[in-house]
Structure formats: C-alpha cells, structure tokens
Amino acid sequence: AVHARTAVTFAGVQSTINGGDVGVSPGTAITGAPAFEGGAGVEKDASVSSTFAASVLTSYAAAMAVRSDTHAMAIEIGGLTFTPGTYRSGSAINFAAGTVTLDGLNEPNP
C-alpha cells in the first residue's frame, strides 16, 4: 500500500502495487498509472485514507517520543531493503529505481 497526506505521483518506470491500495488524504492528487494486482485500488480523500492519515500522525508522534535512533532515507528508495525501524525523509520519496522491500526479519508483527 502507498498512502500519503498530499499527493502520490507515479512517474517514469511502470509501478506495480500488489495487494494494497494507493491513497491520499486529505489531498486528492494521484498521478501516473500504476498497475494493480490482487484487488488493489485507488482511494482519493476516502475514509480509509483519512483513517490512515490520522493513524500515521498518531503513530509518528508515538515513535518519535520513544525512539532510540532514526535512519535517514534517501530520496530514491527503489531497489532498497528496509528492516524494522523508524525512517525519516526531509523530502519527497521516489520509488522509480526498482522494488522497495520491507523485511520484517521473520518477525510475525515487526
């Protein structure tokens, strides 16, 4: 799933969303044409995106209150693998250079 507060842009390389939604709330800007697999879809300013946006803000505040460290993210994260942790970016994040892998290190709920 890809969710953002203001906009999601798929530019250049064909992006595939497998089994998740693309959502924006409170914004409505989703540009580009990702391929969807496994029942995924687009949610513009919908309740699911609104709920997600509120949850993200709450989760972010909680994570920042107890974090021991954070990892700075590159602007281009395509082709990278991320393990459990708190990541931050001071700018837009780009997925154009390949698959982004979220590796839970075999934990059932990292």
C-alpha positions in Angstrom: 0.0 0.0 0.0 1.1 3.6 -0.7 -0.6 6.3 1.3 0.2 10.0 1.6 -1.3 13.1 3.0 -1.0 15.4 0.0 0.0 13.6 -3.3 1.2 10.4 -4.8 3.0 10.5 -8.2 4.0 7.6 -10.3 6.4 8.9 -12.9 8.7 7.2 -15.4 9.1 3.5 -14.7 5.9 1.3 -14.5 5.0 0.8 -10.9 3.1 -2.3 -9.7 1.0 -2.3 -6.5 0.5 -5.8 -5.3 -2.4 -6.4 -2.8 -2.6 -2.9 -1.5 -4.2 0.5 -2.1 -2.9 3.8 -3.2 -4.5 6.5 -1.1 -4.3 10.2 -0.4 -6.0 12.2 2.4 -6.8 15.0 2.9 -5.4 15.6 -0.6 -6.8 14.1 -3.8 -3.7 14.2 -6.2 -2.7 10.8 -7.5 -1.0 11.0 -10.9 0.6 8.4 -13.1 -0.7 4.9 -14.0 0.4 2.2 -11.6 -0.6 -1.4 -12.4 -2.7 -3.1 -9.7 -2.6 -6.7 -8.8 -4.5 -8.7 -6.2 -7.6 -6.4 -5.8 -5.7 -3.2 -5.1 -7.3 0.2 -6.0 -7.2 4.0 -5.7 -8.6 5.9 -2.7 -8.8 9.7 -3.1 -9.8 11.5 0.1 -11.7 8.4 1.2 -12.4 7.3 4.7 -9.7 4.6 4.5 -7.1 7.2 3.6 -8.4 9.6 6.1 -8.2 7.0 8.9 -4.8 6.0 7.7 -3.6 9.7 7.7 -4.8 10.1 11.3 -3.2 6.8 12.4 0.1 7.8 10.8 0.2 11.1 12.7 -0.6 9.3 16.0 2.0 6.6 15.3 4.6 9.0 14.2 4.2 11.1 17.3 4.4 7.9 19.5 7.5 6.6 17.6 9.3 10.0 17.9 8.6 10.1 21.7 10.2 6.7 22.3 12.8 6.3 19.5 16.4 5.5 20.3 17.5 6.3 16.8 16.2 7.1 13.4 17.5 6.3 9.9 17.7 9.0 7.3 16.2 7.8 4.0 17.5 8.6 0.5 15.1 10.4 -1.7 15.2 7.5 -4.2 14.4 4.3 -2.3 13.7 1.9 -5.3 15.9 -1.2 -5.0 16.5 -0.8 -1.3 15.5 -3.1 1.6 14.3 -1.7 4.9 14.3 -3.6 8.2 12.1 -2.6 11.2 12.9 0.8 12.5 11.9 4.5 12.3 12.8 6.1 9.0 12.5 9.8 8.1 12.9 11.9 4.9 13.1 15.6 4.6 11.7 15.5 1.1 9.5 13.5 -1.3 10.4 9.8 -1.6 10.8 8.3 -5.0 10.2 4.6 -5.9 11.3 4.7 -9.6 14.5 2.7 -9.5 13.1 -0.7 -8.5 11.3 -2.7 -5.9 11.2 -1.5 -2.3 11.4 -4.4 0.1 10.1 -4.2 3.7 11.9 -7.0 5.5 10.4 -7.9 8.9 13.4 -10.2 9.7 11.0 -13.1 10.1 9.1 -11.5 12.9 5.3 -12.1 12.9 4.5 -8.5 13.6 7.6 -6.2 13.5 
